Amino acid sequence: MQWGSVSEFFAMGGYGLYVWVSFGVTALCMFGEVLAVWRRHAAAVAESRDVS
């Protein structure tokens, strides 16, 4: 597709709302997963220090 303006790009031929919400939800889930892994790692390190 070719877009003539920035507003046409964001509209994505009428599917812009679906596309941009999908990107946002995906980015939020990816950030949440990184945060969850980081917290689980910190908890595992803390637990291993307590056991030693």
Long-range contacts (C-beta under 8 A, 24 or more apart in sequence): none
